[in-house]
């Protein structure tokens, strides 16, 4: 029996992926992976995101087809002007990495019909986790008994 690979998306990441799908509904390997992630992912508010899951804004170390390790910042858009240490969720590689947890390995189909094995070795930085750390640090500075309003997600 095959156990499906866990995938986690923040509410913001899910909205980004839905926007990408709405803009380009073609049927190809990328769109099939995109639809699968949107359908099967666990969607959580940023503050509830597992701290080892790859989100947009994360810095992650991974390898493809058991090649050399690569560290990249996962970004929303793609551009020729971006440095080589970025990977966009608008690419099959970036989309494949998004939502995986450290230690996870997955196989994704490429547009030429071959398969790529992606291994997420570690998560070096996660934007939602940093935000939560900053909020916690700020809250700890308030005098005991101060009432704070909880922000909406």
N, C-alpha and C positions, 0 to 999 in steps of 0.2 A: 504494500500500500504506500502510495506517495503522499507525503505531508506537504501541503502548500507552503511556500516560503512566506514568512510574515513580512508585511509591508506597512509602514506607518507614515501617514501624511498629516501635517498640520492643517488646520482649516484654511490657512493662507496658501499653502502648497497645493491643496486640492483645488482651490479656486483658480490658481495659476494654470494647473493642468487642464481644467475644464475650459478655460479661456483659449488655451492652445488648441484643444480639440474643436471648439466652436469655430475657430478661424480657419482650420484646415482639416476637413472631415475625410480626406482621401484614405483609401485602404492600402496600407503598406505595413511593414514590420514595426515602424515607429508607432503608427496609430493603433495597431493591435496591442502593443505593449502599454500604450497610454490608456486605452479603454480598459485593459485588464487591471492596471493599477487603480484607476478610478472606481472600478467595480469591487475589487477585493481588498483594498487597503483599509486599515483601521484609521479613522480620521479622529484627531484629538486637538483640543485647544493647545496652543504652544506651551502653556505651563504644565500640561499633562503629558507631553511628549516624552517617550523614553529617552534618557540622556545619551544613549549610544546609537540613536537612529539618525540617518543622514537626512537633512532638510536643506532647502534652499538657503544658502548662506553658510553652510557647513564647510569646514576644511577636513577632507577625508584622504586617507592613504589606502590605495587599492592596487590590484594588479589585474591584467587582462590576459587570459590564456596562460596563466602561470608565468608571465613575463616579469620584467623588473617592476618593482614597486614604484608607484607614482603618487604624489600628493597634489591635490587640486582643490580649489574653491568651487563649490557648486553654485552656479549662477542661473538666473532666470533666462536672460536673453543670450544670444550668441552674436559675436562680432569679430571681424578680422582684427580689430584694434585691441581686443582683450589679450592679456598676457597668456603664455602657453600654460600657466599653472591654473587656468580656469577650465571648467567643463560645464556646458550649458544643459539644462533640462530639455532644451529643444533639439538635442542630439540624442541618438540612441544610447550612447554610453552614459551620458548624464542622467537620462531618464531611467536607465537600468540601475544606477547607483541609488537614486532618490528613494528614500523610504526604507532602505535596508539597514540592518543593525550591524555593528562591528562583529566580525567573525562570520558573517553570512556569505554564502557563495550562491550565485545564480547563473543560469545560462539564458542568454537572450538571442533571439533571431536577428540577423542583420538584413539589410535590404537586398543583399545579393544571395540570400538564402542560406548562408552559413551560420554557425553558432559561435558566440563569444562567451567564454566563462569569465565572470567577474567575481573577484574575491575582495570583499571589504575588510581590509586588515585591521584598521583602527579609525576611530573618529577623533581627530585632533582638536576640533572646535565645533560647537553647535550654536547657532544664533539664538534659538529659543532658550537654551540652557543658560547662556550668558545673560539674557534679559532677565530670567528668573533670579539669577545670582545678584544682579544689580538691584532689583526690586527688594529682595530679601535684605541686602545691605542697607538700603535706604530706610526700610521699615524698622530695622533694628536701631536706628538712630533716634526714632521718636520716643518720647517719654512713655513709660508703661501706662496703659489705660487710654491712650489716644485712639480715637475711632477713625479708621481709614475706610474709604469707599473702595470696593472692589471693582476694577475695570472690567468692561465687557470684552469678550473675545470676538 
